[in-house]
Amino acid sequence: MAKRFDNKVVWITGGGSGIGRALALAFADEGAAVAVSGRREDRLQEVVQELEARGVKALGVRCDVTDEASVAEAVRKVVRTFGGLDVAVANAGFSVAGRIEKLSAADWRRQLDVNVIGTAMTARYAIPHLRERKGRLALVGSVASMMSTPGVGAYSASKYAVRAIGQALAVELHGSGVTCTTIHPGYIESEIAQVDNQGRYDAARKDRRPKNLMWPADRAARVMVDAIAKRKREHTFTGHGKVGAFAGRHMPGVIHFGLTRRKK
């Protein structure tokens, strides 16, 4: 049986852990050759080894999405290695935590540099190669792009921006053969809570997100790959994520009421 991404080349930013790693494995199961990029080379090589153990062609490329030249070079390496690019997933991201009155300009710049500018540069340098093969671009947004909550206002702002970028790209790319899918997950198992406001990973940091609402990364990755395969314009999941996104778009007053009356 043919797989949906047989003989396709997939590049995933933030591919060394969490959702990025799970996406790499899910695309591999669909027949793709997979390149993963990120800042931690040891993590990238672990993913590459997992992929190669499955008989998949794989590549790890160090890339800092806040550095435009680094993004451009990462794309060049992927294309040189595999001969082209069919799918690019802008997954790299992190969350700056804290109430807005407490965040510095430096905090804001780090948040927007990674989640917004990094996403835009990933798209910019991938699109010319995707055009050659009528490929797929995917942006990893969040349910936070449709409802903002206290303590993560900077993160929500960055994901609102990612959603806007995705909507613009879906129009700009129309008719080119390239599609843009913006994906908005709810709570997914990842290391996002173990990364501090300076972007440093610390395994000892506690993940305070509700465990009863958390999806495992491999389950989430399968849903995301399916949305990308079907070239959906936007896709929101999980169940609680869909409820939150709907309420954020259509019942903002209800969200405000609930948030202002919960215990601080």
C-alpha positions as CSV (number, residue, x, y, z in Angstrom):
1,M,0.0,0.0,0.0
2,A,1.3,3.4,-1.0
3,K,2.0,5.8,1.9
4,R,0.9,9.4,1.7
5,F,4.4,10.8,1.8
6,D,6.3,8.2,-0.2
7,N,9.4,9.8,-1.8
8,K,8.6,13.1,-0.3
9,V,11.1,15.3,1.7
10,V,10.0,16.8,4.9
11,W,11.8,19.5,7.0
12,I,10.7,20.2,10.6
13,T,12.1,23.0,12.7
14,G,12.2,22.4,16.4
15,G,12.6,18.7,15.5
16,G,14.7,17.5,18.4
17,S,12.0,17.0,21.0
18,G,8.3,17.0,21.8
19,I,5.9,17.6,18.9
20,G,8.8,18.1,16.4
21,R,10.3,14.7,17.2
22,A,6.8,13.1,17.1
23,L,6.1,14.7,13.7
24,A,9.4,13.4,12.4
25,L,8.5,9.9,13.3
26,A,4.9,10.2,12.0
27,F,6.1,11.5,8.6
28,A,8.6,8.7,8.5
29,D,5.8,6.2,9.0
30,E,4.1,7.8,6.0
31,G,7.2,7.1,3.8
32,A,9.0,10.5,3.9
33,A,12.7,11.3,4.1
34,V,12.9,13.6,7.1
35,A,15.2,16.5,8.1
36,V,15.0,17.9,11.6
37,S,16.5,21.2,12.7
38,G,17.0,22.9,16.0
39,R,19.7,24.3,18.4
40,R,20.6,21.2,20.3
41,E,22.6,19.0,18.0
42,D,22.7,16.0,20.5
43,R,18.9,15.9,20.4
44,L,18.8,16.2,16.6
45,Q,21.2,13.2,16.3
46,E,19.0,11.1,18.6
47,V,16.0,11.7,16.4
48,V,18.1,11.0,13.3
49,Q,19.2,7.7,14.8
50,E,15.5,6.8,15.6
51,L,14.5,7.6,12.0
52,E,17.4,5.6,10.5
53,A,16.6,2.7,12.7
54,R,13.2,2.6,10.9
55,G,15.0,2.5,7.5
56,V,14.2,6.2,6.8
57,K,16.6,8.7,5.2
58,A,17.2,11.3,7.8
59,L,19.2,14.5,8.4
60,G,19.9,16.7,11.4
61,V,20.7,20.3,10.8
62,R,21.6,22.8,13.5
63,C,19.5,25.9,13.0
64,D,18.5,28.9,15.1
65,V,15.3,30.3,13.7
66,T,16.0,33.7,15.1
67,D,19.1,33.9,12.8
68,E,17.9,34.5,9.2
69,A,21.2,33.2,7.7
70,S,20.9,30.0,9.8
71,V,17.5,29.3,8.4
72,A,18.6,30.0,4.8
73,E,21.6,27.6,5.2
74,A,19.4,24.9,6.9
75,V,17.1,24.9,3.8
76,R,20.1,24.7,1.5
77,K,21.5,21.7,3.3
78,V,18.2,19.9,3.2
79,V,17.8,20.5,-0.5
80,R,21.4,19.6,-1.3
81,T,21.1,16.4,0.7
82,F,17.7,15.2,-0.6
83,G,17.3,17.0,-3.9
84,G,14.3,19.1,-3.0
85,L,11.7,19.9,-0.5
86,D,8.0,18.8,-0.4
87,V,6.9,19.7,3.2
88,A,8.2,22.4,5.6
89,V,6.8,22.5,9.1
90,A,7.5,25.7,11.1
91,N,7.3,24.1,14.6
92,A,10.1,25.8,16.5
93,G,8.7,27.8,19.4
94,F,8.7,28.4,23.1
95,S,6.6,30.3,25.7
96,V,7.6,33.4,27.7
97,A,5.6,33.2,31.0
98,G,4.6,36.1,33.2
99,R,2.0,38.9,33.6
100,I,2.5,41.6,31.0
101,E,3.3,44.3,33.6
102,K,6.3,42.2,34.7
103,L,7.8,41.3,31.2
104,S,10.7,43.3,29.9
105,A,11.3,44.4,26.3
106,A,14.0,41.7,26.1
107,D,11.4,39.0,27.1
108,W,9.0,40.3,24.4
109,R,11.8,40.3,21.7
110,R,12.8,36.7,22.5
111,Q,9.2,35.6,22.3
112,L,8.5,37.3,19.0
113,D,11.9,36.5,17.5
114,V,11.4,32.8,17.9
115,N,7.6,32.3,17.4
116,V,6.8,35.0,14.9
117,I,10.0,36.0,13.0
118,G,11.3,32.4,13.1
119,T,8.1,31.2,11.6
120,A,8.1,33.9,8.9
121,M,11.7,33.2,8.0
122,T,11.1,29.4,7.8
123,A,8.3,30.1,5.4
124,R,10.3,32.7,3.4
125,Y,13.2,30.3,2.6
126,A,11.1,27.2,2.2
127,I,8.6,28.5,-0.2
128,P,10.8,28.8,-3.3
129,H,11.6,25.1,-3.0
130,L,8.1,24.1,-2.2
131,R,6.9,25.9,-5.4
132,E,9.1,23.7,-7.5
133,R,7.3,20.6,-6.2
134,K,3.8,22.0,-5.4
135,G,4.5,21.2,-1.8
136,R,3.0,21.9,1.6
137,L,3.9,24.5,4.2
138,A,2.6,24.0,7.8
139,L,2.7,26.5,10.7
140,V,2.3,25.3,14.3
141,G,0.1,27.7,16.0
142,S,-2.0,27.2,19.2
143,V,-5.5,27.4,20.6
144,A,-3.9,30.4,22.4
145,S,-4.1,32.2,19.1
146,M,-7.9,32.4,19.6
147,M,-8.1,33.0,23.4
148,S,-5.5,34.7,25.6
149,T,-5.1,33.9,29.3
150,P,-3.3,35.7,32.1
151,G,0.3,34.9,32.6
152,V,0.9,33.8,29.0
153,G,0.0,37.0,27.2
154,A,3.2,37.2,25.3
155,Y,2.9,33.6,24.1
156,S,-0.7,34.2,23.1
157,A,0.3,37.4,21.2
158,S,2.9,35.4,19.3
159,K,0.5,32.7,18.3
160,Y,-2.2,35.3,17.3
161,A,0.6,36.6,14.9
162,V,1.3,33.1,13.6
163,R,-2.4,32.6,12.8
164,A,-2.3,35.9,10.9
165,I,0.8,34.8,9.0
166,G,-0.9,31.6,8.1
167,Q,-4.1,33.3,6.9
168,A,-2.0,35.7,4.7
169,L,0.1,32.9,3.3
170,A,-3.0,30.8,2.4
171,V,-4.1,33.7,0.2
172,E,-0.6,34.7,-1.2
173,L,0.1,31.1,-2.2
174,H,-3.3,30.4,-3.7
175,G,-2.9,29.1,-7.3
176,S,0.8,28.4,-6.9
177,G,0.3,24.7,-6.1
178,V,1.7,25.3,-2.6
179,T,-0.7,25.2,0.4
180,C,-0.3,26.6,3.9
181,T,-1.9,24.7,6.8
182,T,-1.9,26.4,10.2
183,I,-2.5,24.0,13.0
184,H,-3.8,25.0,16.5
185,P,-3.3,22.3,19.1
186,G,-4.6,22.2,22.6
187,Y,-2.5,20.8,25.4
188,I,0.2,18.4,24.1
189,E,3.0,16.7,25.9
190,S,6.2,18.6,25.2
191,E,9.1,20.3,26.8
192,I,7.6,23.8,26.5
193,A,7.1,24.1,30.2
194,Q,10.7,23.1,30.9
195,V,12.1,26.1,28.9
196,D,12.5,29.4,30.8
197,N,12.0,32.9,29.5
198,Q,15.5,33.0,28.3
199,G,14.9,29.9,26.2
200,R,17.0,27.6,28.4
201,Y,15.8,24.0,29.0
202,D,15.6,22.8,32.5
203,A,14.2,19.3,33.1
204,A,13.5,20.1,36.7
205,R,11.0,22.8,35.9
206,K,7.4,21.7,36.7
207,D,4.9,21.5,34.0
208,R,1.8,23.2,35.4
209,R,-0.5,22.5,32.5
210,P,-3.5,20.3,33.3
211,K,-2.4,16.6,32.9
212,N,-6.0,15.4,32.4
213,L,-6.3,17.4,29.2
214,M,-2.8,16.5,27.8
215,W,-2.5,14.6,24.6
216,P,0.6,12.4,24.0
217,A,2.8,13.9,21.3
218,D,2.6,10.8,19.0
219,R,-1.2,11.0,18.9
220,A,-1.1,14.7,18.2
221,A,1.5,14.2,15.4
222,R,-0.7,11.8,13.6
223,V,-3.6,14.3,13.6
224,M,-1.2,17.1,12.4
225,V,0.2,14.9,9.6
226,D,-3.3,14.1,8.4
227,A,-4.2,17.8,8.3
228,I,-1.1,18.6,6.3
229,A,-1.7,15.7,3.9
230,K,-5.2,16.9,3.3
231,R,-3.9,20.5,2.7
232,K,-6.4,21.9,5.2
233,R,-6.1,25.7,5.6
234,E,-6.5,25.6,9.4
235,H,-7.0,22.7,11.8
236,T,-7.8,22.9,15.5
237,F,-7.6,20.0,17.9
238,T,-7.9,18.5,20.7
239,G,-11.5,18.3,22.0
240,H,-10.9,20.8,24.7
241,G,-8.9,22.8,22.3
242,K,-11.9,23.1,19.9
243,V,-14.1,24.2,22.7
244,G,-11.7,26.8,23.8
245,A,-11.1,28.1,20.3
246,F,-14.8,28.3,19.6
247,A,-15.4,30.2,22.8
248,G,-12.5,32.5,22.2
249,R,-13.7,33.4,18.7
250,H,-17.4,33.6,19.3
251,M,-17.9,34.1,23.0
252,P,-15.1,36.3,24.3
253,G,-17.3,37.7,27.0
254,V,-17.9,34.3,28.5
255,I,-14.1,33.7,28.5
256,H,-13.6,37.0,30.2
257,F,-16.2,36.3,32.8
258,G,-14.7,32.9,33.6
259,L,-11.2,34.1,33.8
260,T,-12.0,37.1,36.0
261,R,-13.9,35.0,38.5
262,R,-11.5,32.1,39.0
263,K,-9.2,32.0,42.0
264,K,-5.9,33.8,41.5
